[in-house]
Amino acid sequence: MSAAGGDRRTKPLHLAAHFPGVNSTTVWADPRSGSQIDFSSFEHLARTAERGLFDFFFLAEGLRLREHNGRIHDLDVVGRPESITVLNALAAVTERIGLAGTVNATFNEPYELARRFASLDHLSGGRAAWNVVTSSDAFTGENFRRGGYLDRADRYHRAAEFVAAARTLWDSWTPGGVTQPFAHSGPQFTVEGEFTVPRSPQGHPVVIQAGDSDEGREFAAATADVIFTRHSTLEAGRAFRADVHRRLARHGRRPDDLKVMPGVTYVLGDTDADAQEKAAEIRRQQISPQNAILALEQVWGRDLSAYDPDGPLPEIDPDPDSALVQGRVRVADPLAVAAKWRALSEAKGLSIRQTVVESTGRQSFVGSPQTVAAALESFVAAGAADGFILVPHLTPTGLDDFVDRVVPLLQERGAFRTEYSGTTLRSHLGLAEPVWKGGTP
């Protein structure tokens, strides 16, 4: 990411760590790669992030094993513990870092989930965060009694009401420790009674929203404390953050009420040239011949296993109604993506694998520690983000070099904390504790 122009005053940035393993960035073939299931892996990354004074440790989650052409794909991760269970265990081996878990609002219920996150907030001393996600995927819904199909708009209506109901439950205990009956009634949920968990140290756990869509931005502006996004250029980041801030005003909120934190990757080297060489090798590892065909099939929606990864792209068009891939986010306009890939391939004479390497995600920050530290600081100073959620390509040691080599430089530049000033995640993020409203709407 380049960083030119904008306000050059030093502005403290926020950092979080994403546990890798459920995405295509993880390099499992690397001999340093470890287990995505053993608790020691979660503990290592969380402790490393805490040593680096990060705001929070972030776990993604999937509710069904993804399938490809009717089978679980043998290059995909096929095992992952439940997020809140892992975070509760991490609360016992960490002291200050926030603990954020992804939990689906489509396939859970407000009372149960509010109780689980309030419990985590108590056990951790005020460090819990909920990354709210939704699903309109009937394939995933087959794992649940209620089934899973919701129209796109309906899933956000449910999520917004879900969060409102959870906050009603969290507010049903007074700050002084007195319980009172709660009641919530809406199109999605009608719940009433008495909540079993006293008001937690943060008042409410921090709410994170992951999404770049129009619906996701609006939901975050109305509801969330942090928005987890992705953008690859400084200009796109500034436009995204400005758009979200405009939406905040419509909901009576201030810019500081919502932290914009894109998910980013990085590659460090002793020099910028060294880092570029490493980045190219990592991309080749991430896009193996098998993964190149998988990526192609995700766009084309067809079985392309007979194609040579080192050969040209298919001449046939994608099938926009394909059900070949299940459990992954579908390409919005496969015909347009295919046309773009073909144009790139023809212009540069690229094979299937080379086209996928060129077209899919790249490392966001590449360079020496000095170069990366300066770019991170400049990106925040220019108004493109409030901080970053780092997604390393190795499990669980992928964050070690960043904490050892980049964090000290950010501290020297005055762009990052030298110690935790508070004990809760809200204090790390500079968020106020929610005003108590009582347990009834």
C-alpha positions in Angstrom: 0.0 0.0 0.0 1.4 3.4 -0.9 0.8 6.2 1.5 1.1 9.7 0.1 -0.5 12.9 1.2 -3.1 13.5 3.9 -2.6 14.7 7.4 0.9 13.9 8.5 0.4 14.4 12.2 1.2 11.3 14.3 -2.0 9.5 15.1 -1.9 6.4 17.4 -3.0 3.3 15.5 -4.8 0.2 16.6 -3.5 -3.4 16.0 -5.2 -6.7 16.2 -4.2 -10.3 15.3 -6.2 -12.6 13.2 -5.6 -16.3 13.8 -4.9 -17.8 10.4 -6.1 -21.1 9.1 -9.6 -20.6 7.5 -8.5 -18.7 4.4 -6.3 -19.1 1.4 -3.5 -17.0 2.8 -2.2 -19.7 5.1 0.9 -21.6 3.8 0.5 -25.1 5.2 3.4 -26.5 3.2 5.9 -24.4 5.1 7.8 -26.6 7.6 7.2 -23.9 10.3 3.5 -24.3 9.9 1.8 -25.8 13.0 -1.6 -27.1 14.0 -4.8 -25.0 13.7 -6.4 -27.1 16.4 -3.9 -27.5 19.3 -4.5 -25.0 22.0 -0.7 -24.3 22.0 -1.2 -22.6 18.6 -3.9 -20.3 19.8 -1.9 -19.6 23.0 1.3 -18.8 21.1 -0.3 -16.3 18.7 -2.4 -14.6 21.5 0.6 -14.3 23.8 2.7 -12.9 20.9 0.0 -10.3 20.2 -0.2 -9.4 23.8 3.6 -9.0 24.0 3.2 -6.6 21.1 0.5 -4.7 23.0 -2.2 -5.4 20.4 -5.8 -4.4 21.0 -7.3 -7.8 20.4 -6.9 -11.4 19.2 -9.4 -12.3 16.6 -10.9 -15.8 15.7 -12.9 -16.5 12.6 -15.3 -19.3 12.4 -17.2 -21.5 9.9 -20.3 -23.5 10.7 -19.9 -26.1 7.9 -17.0 -27.7 6.1 -16.9 -26.2 2.7 -17.4 -28.5 -0.3 -16.2 -28.5 -3.8 -17.8 -30.5 -6.5 -19.7 -32.5 -3.8 -16.7 -33.3 -1.6 -14.8 -31.6 1.1 -11.8 -30.1 -0.7 -8.6 -31.7 0.4 -6.7 -28.4 0.4 -9.2 -26.8 2.9 -9.0 -26.7 6.7 -11.3 -29.4 8.0 -11.1 -28.9 11.7 -11.5 -25.9 14.0 -12.7 -25.6 17.6 -15.6 -23.4 18.6 -14.5 -19.8 19.0 -15.9 -18.8 22.4 -14.6 -22.0 24.0 -11.1 -21.2 22.8 -11.3 -17.6 23.9 -12.5 -18.6 27.4 -9.3 -20.8 27.7 -7.2 -17.9 26.4 -8.6 -15.6 29.1 -6.7 -17.8 31.6 -3.3 -17.4 29.9 -3.5 -13.7 28.9 -4.0 -10.6 31.0 -4.8 -7.5 28.8 -5.4 -8.4 25.2 -9.0 -8.3 23.9 -10.6 -11.6 22.9 -12.8 -11.4 19.8 -14.9 -14.3 18.5 -16.9 -14.6 15.3 -20.4 -16.0 16.0 -23.2 -16.2 13.4 -26.4 -14.2 14.1 -28.4 -16.3 11.7 -28.0 -19.6 13.6 -28.0 -18.6 17.2 -30.4 -17.1 19.7 -30.0 -13.8 21.6 -30.4 -15.1 25.2 -27.9 -17.9 24.7 -25.3 -15.9 22.9 -25.6 -12.8 25.2 -25.0 -15.1 28.2 -21.9 -16.6 26.6 -20.3 -13.3 25.7 -21.2 -11.7 29.1 -19.5 -14.7 30.7 -16.4 -14.3 28.6 -16.3 -10.6 29.5 -16.4 -11.5 33.2 -13.9 -14.3 33.0 -11.5 -12.1 31.0 -11.9 -8.9 33.1 -13.6 -6.9 30.4 -11.9 -8.1 27.2 -14.7 -9.8 25.2 -15.7 -8.8 21.6 -18.3 -10.3 19.3 -17.8 -10.3 15.5 -21.3 -10.4 14.2 -21.7 -12.3 10.9 -24.7 -13.5 9.0 -25.5 -16.2 6.5 -28.0 -16.6 3.7 -26.6 -19.9 2.8 -29.1 -22.8 2.9 -26.2 -25.2 2.6 -24.8 -24.1 6.0 -28.3 -24.0 7.4 -28.8 -27.8 6.8 -26.7 -28.2 10.0 -29.4 -26.5 12.0 -33.0 -27.5 12.9 -34.4 -24.2 11.9 -32.8 -24.4 8.5 -30.7 -21.7 6.9 -32.2 -19.7 4.1 -32.6 -16.0 4.6 -32.7 -13.4 1.9 -29.8 -11.0 2.0 -31.9 -8.1 3.4 -33.6 -10.4 5.9 -30.3 -11.6 7.4 -29.2 -8.1 8.2 -32.7 -7.3 9.7 -32.3 -10.4 11.9 -28.7 -9.4 12.9 -29.7 -5.8 13.8 -32.5 -7.1 16.0 -30.3 -9.8 17.4 -27.7 -7.2 18.6 -30.5 -5.0 20.0 -32.0 -7.9 21.9 -28.5 -8.9 23.3 -28.0 -5.3 24.5 -31.3 -5.3 26.2 -30.2 -8.5 28.1 -26.8 -7.0 29.0 -28.6 -3.9 30.3 -31.1 -5.8 32.5 -28.6 -5.7 35.4 -27.9 -2.2 36.8 -24.3 -1.0 37.1 -24.8 -1.4 40.8 -25.5 -5.2 40.5 -29.3 -5.3 40.7 -31.2 -7.5 38.3 -34.5 -6.6 36.8 -36.8 -8.2 34.3 -36.0 -7.8 30.6 -38.3 -7.7 27.6 -37.7 -7.5 23.9 -40.4 -7.9 21.2 -39.8 -7.6 17.5 -40.3 -9.4 14.1 -37.5 -11.8 14.7 -37.4 -12.4 18.5 -39.8 -12.2 21.5 -37.9 -12.8 24.7 -38.5 -11.9 28.3 -37.5 -13.0 31.7 -34.4 -12.4 33.9 -30.8 -12.6 32.7 -28.5 -14.8 34.7 -25.3 -12.9 34.2 -24.6 -9.6 36.0 -23.5 -6.5 34.1 -20.0 -7.2 32.8 -16.9 -5.1 33.2 -17.3 -3.4 29.9 -21.0 -2.9 30.2 -21.4 -4.5 26.8 -18.8 -6.6 25.0 -17.4 -4.8 22.0 -19.3 -5.4 18.8 -17.4 -5.9 15.5 -19.0 -6.1 12.1 -17.2 -7.7 9.1 -18.4 -6.6 5.7 -17.8 -4.2 2.8 -21.3 -4.4 1.2 -23.8 -1.5 1.4 -25.9 -3.4 4.0 -22.8 -4.3 6.0 -21.6 -0.6 6.1 -25.1 0.6 7.2 -25.3 -2.1 9.9 -21.9 -1.2 11.2 -22.7 2.5 11.2 -25.9 1.8 13.2 -24.6 -0.9 15.6 -20.9 -1.7 15.7 -17.9 -0.5 17.6 -15.4 -1.8 15.0 -15.7 -2.6 11.3 -13.5 -5.3 9.9 -13.0 -4.5 6.2 -10.6 -4.9 3.3 -9.2 -2.4 0.8 -5.9 -2.6 -1.1 -5.1 1.1 -1.7 -4.9 4.2 0.3 -7.4 5.9 -1.9 -10.0 3.1 -1.5 -9.4 3.1 2.3 -10.0 6.8 2.6 -13.2 6.6 0.5 -14.5 3.6 2.6 -13.8 5.4 5.9 -15.4 8.6 4.7 -18.5 6.7 3.6 -18.8 4.9 6.9 -18.4 8.3 8.8 -21.2 9.8 6.7 -23.4 6.9 7.7 -22.6 7.3 11.4 -24.0 10.8 11.4 -27.4 9.5 10.2 -27.5 7.3 13.3 -26.5 10.1 15.7 -23.0 8.7 16.2 -19.6 10.3 16.0 -16.6 9.2 13.9 -14.7 8.0 17.1 -17.6 5.7 17.9 -16.6 3.2 15.1 -13.0 2.1 14.5 -12.2 1.1 10.9 -9.7 -1.8 10.8 -9.0 -3.5 7.5 -7.6 -7.0 7.5 -4.1 -6.8 6.0 -1.1 -9.1 5.4 2.6 -8.3 5.5 6.0 -9.6 4.4 9.2 -8.4 6.1 12.8 -8.6 4.8 16.1 -7.1 5.7 15.7 -4.8 2.7 12.8 -3.9 0.5 14.2 -6.0 -2.3 14.6 -9.0 0.0 10.9 -8.6 1.2 9.7 -8.4 -2.4 11.5 -11.7 -3.2 9.9 -13.3 -0.1 6.5 -12.0 -1.0 6.7 -13.5 -4.5 7.7 -16.9 -3.1 4.8 -16.8 -0.5 2.4 -16.0 -3.3 3.6 -19.1 -5.2 3.1 -21.2 -2.1 -0.3 -19.8 -1.5 -1.4 -20.4 -5.1 -0.2 -24.0 -5.8 -1.3 -25.7 -9.0 -4.2 -27.3 -7.2 -5.3 -24.0 -5.6 -5.1 -22.3 -8.9 -7.6 -24.7 -10.4 -9.8 -24.3 -7.3 -9.8 -20.5 -7.7 -10.6 -20.9 -11.3 -13.5 -23.2 -10.6 -14.9 -20.8 -8.0 -15.3 -18.2 -10.7 -16.3 -20.5 -13.6 -18.6 -22.7 -11.5 -17.5 -25.7 -13.6 -15.4 -28.7 -13.1 -12.0 -27.7 -14.7 -9.9 -30.4 -13.2 -8.8 -31.5 -16.7 -7.2 -28.1 -17.4 -3.4 -27.6 -17.0 -2.6 -24.9 -14.4 0.3 -23.9 -16.6 -2.0 -23.7 -19.7 -4.4 -21.0 -20.9 -7.7 -20.0 -19.3 -10.8 -21.8 -20.5 -12.6 -20.5 -23.6 -16.0 -21.6 -22.2 -18.0 -19.0 -20.1 -18.7 -19.4 -16.4 -22.0 -20.9 -15.2 -23.6 -18.1 -13.1 -26.1 -20.6 -11.6 -23.6 -23.2 -10.5 -23.7 -25.0 -7.2 -20.3 -26.5 -7.7 -18.9 -24.7 -4.6 -20.8 -24.8 -1.3 -20.0 -22.9 1.8 -17.9 -20.1 0.3 -18.9 -16.6 -0.6 -20.0 -16.7 -4.3 -18.5 -14.5 -6.9 -21.0 -11.7 -7.5 -20.6 -11.4 -11.3 -18.6 -14.4 -12.6 -18.9 -13.3 -16.2 -17.3 -9.9 -15.4 -14.6 -11.5 -13.4 -13.8 -14.0 -16.1 -13.6 -11.3 -18.7 -11.2 -9.3 -16.5 -9.0 -12.4 -16.0 -9.0 -13.2 -19.7 -8.0 -9.6 -20.5 -5.1 -9.8 -18.0 -4.0 -13.2 -19.3 -4.0 -12.1 -22.9 -2.2 -8.8 -22.2 0.6 -10.4 -20.2 0.6 -13.9 -21.7 -0.2 -15.5 -18.4 -1.1 -19.1 -17.6 -4.0 -20.1 -15.3 -1.8 -20.2 -12.3 0.0 -16.9 -13.1 -3.4 -15.2 -13.7 -4.7 -16.3 -10.4 -1.5 -15.2 -8.6 -1.9 -11.8 -10.3 -5.6 -11.4 -9.8 -6.2 -12.6 -6.2 -5.1 -11.0 -2.9 -1.5 -9.8 -2.5 0.5 -8.9 0.6 -0.7 -5.5 1.8 2.6 -4.3 3.3 5.9 -5.5 1.9 9.3 -4.2 2.8 11.9 -3.7 5.5 10.6 -3.2 9.1 11.3 0.6 8.6 9.3 0.7 5.3 6.4 -1.3 6.8 6.2 0.8 10.0 6.3 4.1 8.0 3.5 2.8 5.6 1.3 1.7 8.5 1.6 5.1 10.2 1.1 7.0 7.0 -2.0 5.0 6.1 -3.6 5.9 9.4 -2.4 9.5 9.3 -4.0 9.9 5.9 -7.4 8.9 7.2 -7.6 5.5 5.4 -8.0 3.5 8.6 -7.9 3.6 12.4 -5.7 0.5 12.6 -5.2 -2.9 11.1 -6.1 -6.6 11.8 -3.0 -8.5 10.8 -3.5 -11.8 9.0 -0.2 -13.7 9.1 0.5 -16.5 6.6 1.9 -18.9 9.2 0.3 -20.7 12.1 1.2 -20.0 14.9 4.5 -18.1 14.5 3.5 -15.7 11.7 3.3 -12.7 14.0 6.6 -13.1 15.8 8.7 -11.0 13.4 6.2 -8.2 13.3 6.1 -7.9 17.1 9.9 -8.1 17.3 10.8 -5.8 14.4 8.0 -3.5 13.5 6.2 -2.7 16.8 9.4 -1.1 18.4 9.7 1.2 15.3 6.0 2.2 15.6 6.6 3.0 19.3 9.7 5.1 18.4 7.6 7.0 15.9 5.0 7.7 18.6 2.4 5.9 16.5 1.7 3.0 19.0 1.4 2.5 22.7 4.4 1.5 24.9 2.1 -0.1 27.5 -1.5 -0.8 28.1 -3.1 2.2 29.8 -6.3 0.3 30.7 -7.5 -3.2 31.4 -10.6 -3.5 29.1 -10.8 -3.8 25.4 -12.9 -0.7 25.3 -10.1 1.2 26.9 -7.6 -0.1 24.3 -9.8 1.0 21.5 -10.7 4.4 23.1 -14.4 3.5 23.3 -16.7 4.8 26.0 -18.6 2.3 28.1 -22.2 2.1 27.0 -24.7 4.2 28.9 -27.0 2.0 30.9 -30.6 2.0 29.5 -32.3 -0.6 31.6 -33.6 -4.0 30.5 -36.7 -2.9 28.7 -36.9 -1.0 25.3 
